[in-house]
Amino acid sequence: MKTKDIRNSLCNALKKAEKGELPVDEAKTIIGLANQISQSLATEVKVISLKLRMGSQADAIGQLNITE
């Protein structure tokens, strides 16, 4: 699984909430999902930056493998 897969799943949940396809309680969790999307991207950018500073090859955004 790659980071883009996680963000896609979170974005799909957000779209369902916007369309009213989720119960109210689940829709309230969208704020948490949006925060997770933001944190995921920020963390990935930090990892890429660290790899580049160490002279390593960095993955493209969304391609960081999290199952290794």
C-alpha positions in Angstrom: 0.0 0.0 0.0 1.3 3.4 -0.8 0.5 6.8 0.7 -1.6 7.8 -2.3 -3.9 4.9 -1.7 -4.6 6.1 1.9 -5.3 9.6 0.7 -7.6 8.3 -2.0 -9.6 6.3 0.5 -9.9 9.3 2.8 -10.9 11.5 -0.1 -13.6 9.0 -1.1 -15.0 9.1 2.4 -15.1 12.9 2.3 -17.0 12.8 -1.0 -19.6 10.5 0.4 -20.1 12.8 3.4 -20.5 15.8 1.1 -23.2 14.0 -0.9 -25.0 13.0 2.3 -24.4 9.3 1.7 -23.0 8.8 5.2 -24.9 8.9 8.5 -24.6 12.1 10.5 -22.2 10.5 13.0 -19.9 9.2 10.3 -20.0 12.5 8.5 -18.8 14.3 11.6 -15.6 12.2 11.4 -14.8 13.9 8.1 -13.0 16.6 10.0 -10.7 14.0 11.4 -10.3 12.5 7.9 -9.4 15.8 6.4 -6.8 16.2 9.2 -5.4 12.8 8.4 -5.1 13.7 4.7 -3.2 16.8 5.6 -0.9 15.0 8.1 -0.2 12.2 5.6 0.9 14.7 2.9 3.0 16.7 5.4 4.7 13.5 6.7 5.4 12.3 3.2 7.0 15.7 2.2 9.2 15.5 5.4 10.3 11.9 4.4 11.2 13.0 0.9 13.1 16.0 2.2 15.1 13.9 4.6 15.9 11.3 1.9 17.1 14.1 -0.4 19.3 15.7 2.3 20.8 12.3 3.0 21.7 11.9 -0.7 19.2 9.1 -1.3 16.7 8.8 -4.1 13.3 10.0 -3.0 9.9 8.6 -4.1 7.5 10.8 -6.0 4.6 12.2 -4.0 2.1 9.5 -3.4 4.5 6.7 -4.1 6.0 6.2 -0.6 5.6 2.5 0.2 4.3 2.2 3.8 4.2 -1.6 3.9 8.0 -2.2 3.9 
